[in-house]
Amino acid sequence: MSGGDAGVSAADLAVDHRLALLSQSFRFLLEVTPVDADDLRDDFLEGREPDPGFTYRELDTDPDVVRAELDAIDVGEVEDPVLGQLLRAKHREMELQLDMLVARDTVDFLPLSVELYGAVSPSLRAQAETLLAGITRTEAGDEAFDAEEFLALAEDEIAHYRADDPDLDMHAEIRADVNGVMVSGDTLLIGPDTKVQRARAQALLHHEVGTHLVTQANGSHQPIKVLGVGLAGYDETQEGLAVLAEIACGGLTAFRLRQLASRVVTVHRMIGGASFAEAHEALVADGFPQGSAWTTVMRVYRSGGMTKDAIYLRGLVELLEHLGADGSLDQLWLGKFSLRDLPLIGDLEDRGVLRPPRVLPRYLDDPATHANLARAAGTEDLATLLEGHA
């Protein structure tokens, strides 16, 4: 793309490209997640270690070096006002992430996490507590896929997308240093001890592959490369969109909705000073199995306090409000960005700066999807999302 063809100069795009490349030089979520959570679980559950001391992977890159490189990128040089606003916000987000990596597993981590992801508002807490109190019956656990079986399902899902675009960079692998299932860049990472309930498998594929990997593939194809790694604050809308995919395909279960609510109340308890053991005890009292409660508390307490897990429910609520106000999801497939940036993305699209999505989520091909989304749009009683599903 030559400079100025679509209203954004080559110099502006060069700043964007440098920022995107630097963002890819560190793997933030992987680096704040313990490598030994599964090893410590039994000791905790059997009462031998009430305050588990997690181990984290060595940082791939020195945060101070990355910070020096980030400081050398002058986003103030960007002339396009829309792109400049987006890149300044991304620059600040990366500063916070680097500060968090330096503060990993110290008391300084939590305040930075609150600045990056926010805390729990009274209204969100009330919604979560209402769900926990109102949904008392969950489906019986069925047989589960192990890591190898789920990897095969994920590779088959990716193959469907590659049939539409053979050049897609989408991958899946089992990683020994990962707990559960997560996406990092263009790869779905699966922990070797992962178990995925059969009733949840399709919903999880649409969450991870159909949302996170699809938007990464589409965003990395854009002239503005930060759309591939994610604009500032993209996580909340991404996770909300991924849960919306679970609703769309009819795979949102009662247990899953309670799990999302439990993350919100656990973040609130952590910020309020509850210990790891107290937060776990509270979830067990709320009716969660001990192992499930462990996973939730570990995710929230990792690295000194990760408030990110409150954004799943918050992002979902915001998207339901968006749909209820006749908002569309169409532009959200262009890359990874926050719902609040939709007007700015719309401006770039109207000016011809952005390319159409390479692929769209497969669940959109199913007519039942649109009925499920229409039924969910605008609902304020989140428990009704389970009607006809769980």
QUIJOQUI-V466893 format. One record per residue. N is the residue number from 1. RES is the residue in one letter. PSI is psi in whole degrees, 0 to 359 (999 if undefined). OMEGA is omega as a letter, one per 40 degrees, with the letter a starting at -180 (NA if undefined). Layout:
# QUIJOQUI-V466893
n = <N | N>
res = <RES | RES>
psi = <PSI | PSI>
omega = <OMEGA | OMEGA>
This chain:
# QUIJOQUI-V466893
n = <1 | 2 | 3 | 4 | 5 | 6 | 7 | 8 | 9 | 10 | 11 | 12 | 13 | 14 | 15 | 16 | 17 | 18 | 19 | 20 | 21 | 22 | 23 | 24 | 25 | 26 | 27 | 28 | 29 | 30 | 31 | 32 | 33 | 34 | 35 | 36 | 37 | 38 | 39 | 40 | 41 | 42 | 43 | 44 | 45 | 46 | 47 | 48 | 49 | 50 | 51 | 52 | 53 | 54 | 55 | 56 | 57 | 58 | 59 | 60 | 61 | 62 | 63 | 64 | 65 | 66 | 67 | 68 | 69 | 70 | 71 | 72 | 73 | 74 | 75 | 76 | 77 | 78 | 79 | 80 | 81 | 82 | 83 | 84 | 85 | 86 | 87 | 88 | 89 | 90 | 91 | 92 | 93 | 94 | 95 | 96 | 97 | 98 | 99 | 100 | 101 | 102 | 103 | 104 | 105 | 106 | 107 | 108 | 109 | 110 | 111 | 112 | 113 | 114 | 115 | 116 | 117 | 118 | 119 | 120 | 121 | 122 | 123 | 124 | 125 | 126 | 127 | 128 | 129 | 130 | 131 | 132 | 133 | 134 | 135 | 136 | 137 | 138 | 139 | 140 | 141 | 142 | 143 | 144 | 145 | 146 | 147 | 148 | 149 | 150 | 151 | 152 | 153 | 154 | 155 | 156 | 157 | 158 | 159 | 160 | 161 | 162 | 163 | 164 | 165 | 166 | 167 | 168 | 169 | 170 | 171 | 172 | 173 | 174 | 175 | 176 | 177 | 178 | 179 | 180 | 181 | 182 | 183 | 184 | 185 | 186 | 187 | 188 | 189 | 190 | 191 | 192 | 193 | 194 | 195 | 196 | 197 | 198 | 199 | 200 | 201 | 202 | 203 | 204 | 205 | 206 | 207 | 208 | 209 | 210 | 211 | 212 | 213 | 214 | 215 | 216 | 217 | 218 | 219 | 220 | 221 | 222 | 223 | 224 | 225 | 226 | 227 | 228 | 229 | 230 | 231 | 232 | 233 | 234 | 235 | 236 | 237 | 238 | 239 | 240 | 241 | 242 | 243 | 244 | 245 | 246 | 247 | 248 | 249 | 250 | 251 | 252 | 253 | 254 | 255 | 256 | 257 | 258 | 259 | 260 | 261 | 262 | 263 | 264 | 265 | 266 | 267 | 268 | 269 | 270 | 271 | 272 | 273 | 274 | 275 | 276 | 277 | 278 | 279 | 280 | 281 | 282 | 283 | 284 | 285 | 286 | 287 | 288 | 289 | 290 | 291 | 292 | 293 | 294 | 295 | 296 | 297 | 298 | 299 | 300 | 301 | 302 | 303 | 304 | 305 | 306 | 307 | 308 | 309 | 310 | 311 | 312 | 313 | 314 | 315 | 316 | 317 | 318 | 319 | 320 | 321 | 322 | 323 | 324 | 325 | 326 | 327 | 328 | 329 | 330 | 331 | 332 | 333 | 334 | 335 | 336 | 337 | 338 | 339 | 340 | 341 | 342 | 343 | 344 | 345 | 346 | 347 | 348 | 349 | 350 | 351 | 352 | 353 | 354 | 355 | 356 | 357 | 358 | 359 | 360 | 361 | 362 | 363 | 364 | 365 | 366 | 367 | 368 | 369 | 370 | 371 | 372 | 373 | 374 | 375 | 376 | 377 | 378 | 379 | 380 | 381 | 382 | 383 | 384 | 385 | 386 | 387 | 388 | 389 | 390>
res = <M | S | G | G | D | A | G | V | S | A | A | D | L | A | V | D | H | R | L | A | L | L | S | Q | S | F | R | F | L | L | E | V | T | P | V | D | A | D | D | L | R | D | D | F | L | E | G | R | E | P | D | P | G | F | T | Y | R | E | L | D | T | D | P | D | V | V | R | A | E | L | D | A | I | D | V | G | E | V | E | D | P | V | L | G | Q | L | L | R | A | K | H | R | E | M | E | L | Q | L | D | M | L | V | A | R | D | T | V | D | F | L | P | L | S | V | E | L | Y | G | A | V | S | P | S | L | R | A | Q | A | E | T | L | L | A | G | I | T | R | T | E | A | G | D | E | A | F | D | A | E | E | F | L | A | L | A | E | D | E | I | A | H | Y | R | A | D | D | P | D | L | D | M | H | A | E | I | R | A | D | V | N | G | V | M | V | S | G | D | T | L | L | I | G | P | D | T | K | V | Q | R | A | R | A | Q | A | L | L | H | H | E | V | G | T | H | L | V | T | Q | A | N | G | S | H | Q | P | I | K | V | L | G | V | G | L | A | G | Y | D | E | T | Q | E | G | L | A | V | L | A | E | I | A | C | G | G | L | T | A | F | R | L | R | Q | L | A | S | R | V | V | T | V | H | R | M | I | G | G | A | S | F | A | E | A | H | E | A | L | V | A | D | G | F | P | Q | G | S | A | W | T | T | V | M | R | V | Y | R | S | G | G | M | T | K | D | A | I | Y | L | R | G | L | V | E | L | L | E | H | L | G | A | D | G | S | L | D | Q | L | W | L | G | K | F | S | L | R | D | L | P | L | I | G | D | L | E | D | R | G | V | L | R | P | P | R | V | L | P | R | Y | L | D | D | P | A | T | H | A | N | L | A | R | A | A | G | T | E | D | L | A | T | L | L | E | G | H | A>
psi = <126 | 152 | 133 | 350 | 325 | 26 | 4 | 126 | 160 | 324 | 319 | 316 | 329 | 321 | 316 | 314 | 319 | 319 | 318 | 316 | 318 | 322 | 327 | 353 | 348 | 149 | 86 | 307 | 319 | 322 | 348 | 7 | 133 | 149 | 350 | 26 | 318 | 325 | 328 | 348 | 311 | 320 | 320 | 311 | 334 | 8 | 8 | 337 | 86 | 341 | 80 | 135 | 103 | 156 | 139 | 153 | 151 | 140 | 135 | 323 | 151 | 119 | 328 | 324 | 316 | 321 | 319 | 320 | 322 | 318 | 334 | 350 | 111 | 95 | 345 | 344 | 341 | 124 | 326 | 121 | 324 | 309 | 321 | 317 | 317 | 319 | 328 | 318 | 320 | 320 | 315 | 320 | 318 | 324 | 315 | 318 | 318 | 321 | 320 | 323 | 320 | 324 | 8 | 130 | 32 | 172 | 345 | 348 | 315 | 313 | 325 | 322 | 320 | 320 | 323 | 314 | 349 | 171 | 207 | 117 | 157 | 323 | 320 | 319 | 317 | 319 | 318 | 316 | 325 | 319 | 315 | 324 | 327 | 330 | 95 | 342 | 130 | 161 | 150 | 141 | 132 | 189 | 151 | 149 | 140 | 181 | 316 | 319 | 320 | 325 | 317 | 319 | 318 | 318 | 325 | 320 | 316 | 323 | 325 | 319 | 323 | 334 | 330 | 328 | 96 | 342 | 6 | 135 | 91 | 134 | 162 | 142 | 157 | 128 | 129 | 335 | 22 | 141 | 128 | 217 | 132 | 160 | 134 | 113 | 237 | 19 | 133 | 119 | 133 | 125 | 146 | 336 | 10 | 137 | 127 | 118 | 138 | 323 | 341 | 352 | 311 | 319 | 320 | 323 | 317 | 329 | 307 | 309 | 309 | 343 | 295 | 315 | 326 | 313 | 330 | 317 | 317 | 318 | 321 | 344 | 350 | 152 | 329 | 102 | 339 | 340 | 341 | 320 | 339 | 124 | 169 | 134 | 13 | 334 | 317 | 312 | 322 | 312 | 323 | 319 | 324 | 322 | 325 | 325 | 323 | 320 | 315 | 321 | 4 | 22 | 9 | 117 | 165 | 319 | 319 | 317 | 321 | 324 | 316 | 321 | 322 | 328 | 320 | 310 | 330 | 321 | 316 | 316 | 320 | 313 | 328 | 356 | 6 | 144 | 167 | 312 | 322 | 320 | 321 | 316 | 322 | 321 | 320 | 320 | 333 | 359 | 10 | 142 | 150 | 319 | 319 | 319 | 320 | 311 | 316 | 313 | 320 | 315 | 321 | 324 | 355 | 144 | 4 | 358 | 98 | 107 | 3 | 326 | 348 | 344 | 344 | 308 | 320 | 317 | 322 | 313 | 317 | 322 | 324 | 321 | 319 | 314 | 322 | 336 | 24 | 24 | 157 | 156 | 352 | 313 | 341 | 348 | 356 | 338 | 197 | 112 | 167 | 149 | 326 | 340 | 5 | 317 | 323 | 320 | 321 | 322 | 314 | 320 | 316 | 329 | 1 | 15 | 326 | 152 | 155 | 158 | 142 | 319 | 157 | 156 | 137 | 331 | 341 | 344 | 345 | 120 | 328 | 332 | 312 | 327 | 319 | 317 | 320 | 323 | 326 | 334 | 127 | 357 | 139 | 341 | 96 | 336 | 335 | 346 | 341 | 350 | 121 | 4 | 295 | 999>
omega = <a | a | i | a | a | i | i | a | i | i | i | a | i | i | i | a | i | a | i | i | a | i | i | a | i | a | a | a | i | a | i | a | a | i | a | a | a | a | a | a | a | i | i | a | i | i | a | a | a | a | a | i | a | i | a | a | i | a | i | a | i | a | i | i | i | i | i | i | i | i | a | i | a | i | i | i | a | a | a | a | a | i | i | i | a | a | i | i | i | i | i | i | i | i | i | i | i | i | a | i | i | a | a | i | i | a | a | a | a | i | i | i | i | i | a | a | a | i | a | i | i | a | i | i | i | i | a | a | i | i | a | a | a | i | a | i | i | a | i | i | i | i | a | i | i | a | a | a | i | i | i | i | a | i | i | i | i | i | i | i | i | i | i | a | a | a | a | i | i | a | i | i | i | a | a | a | a | i | i | a | i | i | i | a | a | a | i | a | a | i | a | a | a | i | i | i | a | a | a | a | a | i | i | i | i | i | a | a | a | i | a | a | i | a | i | i | i | a | a | i | a | i | i | a | i | i | i | i | i | i | a | i | a | a | a | i | i | a | i | i | i | i | i | i | i | i | a | a | i | a | i | a | i | i | a | a | i | i | i | i | a | i | i | a | i | i | i | i | a | i | i | i | i | i | i | a | i | i | i | a | a | i | i | i | i | i | i | i | a | a | i | i | i | a | a | a | i | a | a | a | a | i | a | i | a | a | a | a | i | a | a | a | a | i | i | a | a | i | i | i | i | i | i | i | i | i | a | i | a | a | a | i | a | a | a | i | a | i | a | i | a | i | i | i | i | i | i | i | a | a | i | a | a | i | i | i | i | i | i | i | a | a | i | i | a | a | a | i | a | i | i | i | i | i | a | a | i | a | i | i | a | i | i | i | a | a | i | a | a | NA>
